[in-house]
């Protein structure tokens, strides 16, 4: 089973929920994997403290031009949907940061003047966190192409059907989010009961609906803000899986890198409630 933890905005507590759910499942004897696909700012390791192996570089293929064979016909630029290659008089310009590595320019070049070389976009690290298999990606600073790195994190982390995989998804609703939740059995949307939280929750809900994955909402920092999130979930018939209070205990634990589940017995019970509710929703949809 694959469960993704997402949010419409940063700062809602997505990572704290993901790491504590993984710890709960591991404590119940489940074969648990956690993937940190928030590759621009991975921080699951701050709570799980894994022992990591040597980083492994991830690259994408980008074009290089053999000018002795090139006739400057412009066919490569015509087929590039991302404007990553341009042909001017007696020159070809390649913009590696725009390239998506599709290989179309090399495939359609009539002179065979284009080949591909790897461009480093980041690293993937694997390790163990007290029995939890841990995989994270780290995108290079300034690198815009997160999706290939996320794809590699998932390839390395999702291998056995008997595993329960927890995916820490990037915030927002863009392409990296879609790639991260793709193939999941359930999505947890973590939000906070504020007008900003509600606005971004609506965007996240519409995104998950379009890719037809069952989902529910976790309300974090419950007790602040207003009742807008509750009213929205009731109107849209979205299950509220559990609530975490706006509490000093959680804030202190967070500041020390301590997972929510270890902040008190009542919080451990909430993760049991959360997991049982997810299972009932999934099994009810079969």
C-alpha positions as CSV (number, residue, x, y, z in Angstrom):
1,X,0.0,0.0,0.0
2,X,1.2,3.5,-0.9
3,X,0.0,6.5,1.1
4,X,1.1,10.0,0.1
5,X,1.1,12.9,2.5
6,X,0.4,16.2,0.7
7,X,-0.7,19.8,1.3
8,X,-1.7,22.8,-0.7
9,X,0.9,24.9,1.0
10,X,4.0,24.7,3.0
11,X,4.1,24.8,6.8
12,X,0.9,22.8,7.5
13,X,2.7,19.9,9.2
14,X,2.9,17.5,6.2
15,X,6.3,16.1,7.1
16,X,5.6,15.7,10.8
17,X,2.5,13.7,9.9
18,X,4.4,11.6,7.3
19,X,7.3,10.7,9.6
20,X,5.1,9.9,12.6
21,X,2.8,7.7,10.5
22,X,5.9,5.8,9.3
23,X,7.1,5.4,12.9
24,X,3.7,4.2,14.0
25,X,3.5,1.5,11.3
26,X,7.1,0.4,11.9
27,X,6.3,0.1,15.6
28,X,3.4,-2.2,14.7
29,X,5.7,-4.5,12.9
30,X,4.9,-3.3,9.4
31,X,7.6,-3.4,6.7
32,X,7.7,0.4,6.2
33,X,9.4,2.6,3.7
34,X,9.4,6.4,3.7
35,X,10.2,8.4,0.6
36,X,11.0,12.1,0.9
37,X,9.9,13.5,-2.5
38,X,10.0,17.1,-1.3
39,X,13.4,17.2,-3.2
40,X,13.8,21.0,-3.1
41,X,13.7,21.0,0.7
42,X,13.8,17.4,2.1
43,X,13.5,17.4,5.9
44,X,12.1,14.0,6.9
45,X,15.6,13.1,8.0
46,X,15.5,15.7,10.7
47,X,12.9,13.6,12.5
48,X,13.9,10.1,11.5
49,X,17.6,10.6,11.7
50,X,18.5,7.8,9.2
51,X,22.0,6.4,8.5
52,X,22.5,7.3,4.9
53,X,24.6,5.7,2.2
54,X,26.8,7.6,-0.2
55,X,24.7,10.0,-2.4
56,X,24.1,8.7,-6.0
57,X,24.0,11.3,-8.7
58,X,20.9,11.6,-10.9
59,X,21.1,13.2,-14.4
60,X,18.9,13.8,-17.4
61,X,20.0,13.6,-21.0
62,X,20.5,16.9,-22.8
63,X,21.5,17.5,-26.5
64,X,25.0,18.3,-27.7
65,X,25.6,19.2,-31.4
66,X,28.2,17.9,-33.8
67,X,28.7,21.1,-35.9
68,X,30.7,19.2,-38.6
69,X,27.5,17.2,-39.4
70,X,24.9,19.9,-38.7
71,X,23.3,21.6,-41.7
72,X,21.3,24.1,-39.6
73,X,18.0,22.9,-41.0
74,X,16.1,23.8,-37.8
75,X,14.3,20.4,-37.5
76,X,15.5,20.0,-33.9
77,X,14.1,23.3,-32.8
78,X,10.8,22.5,-34.5
79,X,10.2,19.3,-32.6
80,X,11.3,20.7,-29.2
81,X,8.1,21.5,-27.2
82,X,10.1,23.3,-24.5
83,X,12.2,25.7,-26.6
84,X,15.4,24.2,-25.2
85,X,17.1,24.3,-28.6
86,X,17.2,27.1,-31.1
87,X,18.8,27.4,-34.6
88,X,20.1,30.6,-35.9
89,X,22.4,31.4,-38.9
90,X,25.3,28.9,-38.7
91,X,24.8,28.2,-35.0
92,X,22.7,26.1,-32.7
93,X,21.9,27.2,-29.2
94,X,21.1,24.7,-26.4
95,X,19.5,25.7,-23.2
96,X,20.0,22.8,-20.8
97,X,17.8,24.2,-18.0
98,X,14.8,24.1,-20.3
99,X,15.5,20.6,-21.6
100,X,13.2,17.8,-20.4
101,X,15.4,15.0,-21.7
102,X,12.8,13.6,-24.2
103,X,15.4,12.9,-26.9
104,X,13.1,14.3,-29.7
105,X,15.8,16.5,-31.2
106,X,18.3,13.6,-31.6
107,X,15.6,11.3,-32.9
108,X,14.4,13.7,-35.7
109,X,17.8,15.2,-36.7
110,X,18.1,14.1,-40.4
111,X,21.9,14.3,-40.2
112,X,22.4,12.5,-36.9
113,X,24.3,15.5,-35.7
114,X,22.7,15.5,-32.2
115,X,23.7,13.1,-29.4
116,X,23.0,13.3,-25.7
117,X,25.1,13.8,-22.6
118,X,24.0,13.6,-18.9
119,X,23.4,16.8,-16.9
120,X,23.6,16.4,-13.1
121,X,20.4,17.6,-11.4
122,X,20.8,16.2,-7.9
123,X,21.3,13.2,-5.7
124,X,19.4,10.3,-4.2
125,X,20.3,9.0,-0.8
126,X,19.1,5.7,0.8
127,X,19.5,4.4,4.3
128,X,17.9,3.0,7.4
129,X,16.0,4.8,10.2
130,X,15.6,2.4,13.0
131,X,14.2,-0.3,10.8
132,X,12.4,2.0,8.4
133,X,13.8,2.1,4.8
134,X,14.5,5.7,4.0
135,X,15.0,7.3,0.5
136,X,15.3,11.0,-0.2
137,X,16.2,13.2,-3.1
138,X,18.1,16.5,-3.0
139,X,17.8,18.8,-6.0
140,X,20.7,21.0,-6.9
141,X,20.3,24.7,-6.0
142,X,18.7,26.6,-8.9
143,X,17.8,23.4,-10.7
144,X,14.2,23.6,-12.0
145,X,13.7,20.0,-13.0
146,X,12.4,18.2,-9.9
147,X,10.3,15.5,-11.6
148,X,13.1,13.3,-12.9
149,X,14.7,13.2,-9.4
150,X,11.3,12.4,-7.8
151,X,10.9,9.6,-10.4
152,X,14.2,8.1,-9.3
153,X,13.4,8.4,-5.6
154,X,10.2,6.4,-6.2
155,X,12.0,3.9,-8.5
156,X,14.5,3.1,-5.7
157,X,12.0,3.1,-2.9
158,X,8.9,1.2,-4.2
159,X,9.9,-2.4,-4.8
160,X,7.8,-4.9,-2.8
161,X,4.1,-5.3,-2.7
162,X,4.3,-6.3,1.0
163,X,5.7,-2.9,2.0
164,X,3.7,0.1,3.2
165,X,5.2,3.1,1.5
166,X,4.8,6.6,3.0
167,X,5.5,9.5,0.5
168,X,6.3,13.0,1.8
169,X,5.0,15.0,-1.1
170,X,6.2,18.5,-2.1
171,X,3.8,21.3,-1.1
172,X,1.5,22.9,-3.7
173,X,-0.3,21.4,-6.7
174,X,2.4,21.6,-9.5
175,X,4.0,18.8,-11.6
176,X,6.3,17.5,-8.8
177,X,3.2,16.9,-6.7
178,X,1.5,14.9,-9.4
179,X,4.6,12.8,-10.0
180,X,4.9,12.1,-6.3
181,X,1.3,11.0,-5.6
182,X,1.0,9.1,-8.9
183,X,0.3,5.4,-8.2
184,X,-0.7,6.0,-4.6
185,X,-3.6,4.1,-3.0
186,X,-4.5,7.0,-0.7
187,X,-3.6,10.7,-0.3
188,X,-3.7,12.5,3.1
189,X,-4.1,16.2,2.7
190,X,-2.8,18.1,5.7
191,X,-4.2,21.5,6.3
192,X,-4.7,24.1,9.0
193,X,-8.1,25.8,9.9
194,X,-7.3,29.2,8.5
195,X,-8.5,31.1,5.4
196,X,-5.1,30.6,3.8
197,X,-5.2,26.9,4.7
198,X,-8.7,26.6,3.2
199,X,-7.8,28.3,0.0
200,X,-4.8,26.0,-0.7
201,X,-6.8,22.9,0.5
202,X,-9.4,23.6,-2.2
203,X,-6.6,23.6,-4.9
204,X,-5.2,20.4,-3.5
205,X,-8.6,18.7,-3.4
206,X,-9.2,19.6,-7.1
207,X,-5.8,18.2,-8.0
208,X,-6.3,14.9,-6.3
209,X,-9.9,14.5,-7.7
210,X,-8.5,14.9,-11.2
211,X,-6.2,12.0,-10.8
212,X,-8.9,9.9,-9.1
213,X,-7.1,8.8,-5.9
214,X,-9.1,8.3,-2.6
215,X,-8.2,11.0,-0.1
216,X,-9.0,12.5,3.2
217,X,-8.1,15.6,5.3
218,X,-6.0,15.9,8.5
219,X,-6.5,19.2,10.3
220,X,-3.4,20.3,12.1
221,X,-3.2,23.2,14.6
222,X,-6.8,22.6,15.4
223,X,-8.2,25.3,17.6
224,X,-6.9,28.3,15.8
225,X,-8.5,30.1,12.8
226,X,-12.1,29.5,12.0
227,X,-14.6,26.7,11.0
228,X,-14.1,27.2,7.2
229,X,-12.2,24.0,6.6
230,X,-14.8,22.0,8.5
231,X,-17.7,23.5,6.6
232,X,-15.9,22.9,3.3
233,X,-15.2,19.3,4.1
234,X,-18.8,18.7,5.2
235,X,-20.1,20.4,2.0
236,X,-17.8,18.4,-0.3
237,X,-18.3,15.1,1.8
238,X,-14.5,14.9,2.4
239,X,-13.6,12.7,5.4
240,X,-11.7,14.4,8.2
241,X,-9.3,11.6,9.2
242,X,-8.1,13.1,12.5
243,X,-7.1,16.4,14.1
244,X,-4.0,17.5,15.9
245,X,-4.4,20.4,18.4
246,X,-2.6,23.6,18.4
247,X,-0.5,22.7,21.4
248,X,2.7,23.7,23.1
249,X,3.7,20.0,23.4
250,X,3.8,19.6,19.6
251,X,5.6,22.9,19.1
252,X,8.3,22.0,21.6
253,X,8.8,18.5,20.1
254,X,9.0,19.9,16.6
255,X,11.6,22.5,17.6
256,X,13.8,19.6,19.0
257,X,13.3,17.3,16.0
258,X,11.0,15.0,17.9
259,X,8.2,13.4,15.9
260,X,4.6,14.1,17.0
261,X,4.1,10.5,17.9
262,X,6.7,10.7,20.6
263,X,5.2,13.9,22.1
264,X,2.5,12.1,24.1
265,X,0.4,9.0,24.4
266,X,-2.7,10.8,23.1
267,X,-0.9,11.6,19.8
268,X,0.1,8.0,19.3
269,X,-3.5,7.1,19.6
270,X,-4.4,9.6,16.9
271,X,-2.1,7.8,14.4
272,X,-3.7,4.5,15.2
273,X,-7.1,6.2,14.5
274,X,-5.6,7.8,11.3
275,X,-4.4,4.5,9.9
276,X,-7.5,2.5,10.8
277,X,-9.7,5.2,9.1
278,X,-7.5,5.0,5.9
279,X,-7.8,1.2,5.8
280,X,-11.6,1.4,6.2
281,X,-11.9,3.9,3.3
282,X,-9.6,1.9,1.0
283,X,-11.3,-1.4,1.8
284,X,-14.7,0.2,1.4
285,X,-13.8,1.3,-2.1
286,X,-12.7,-2.1,-3.2
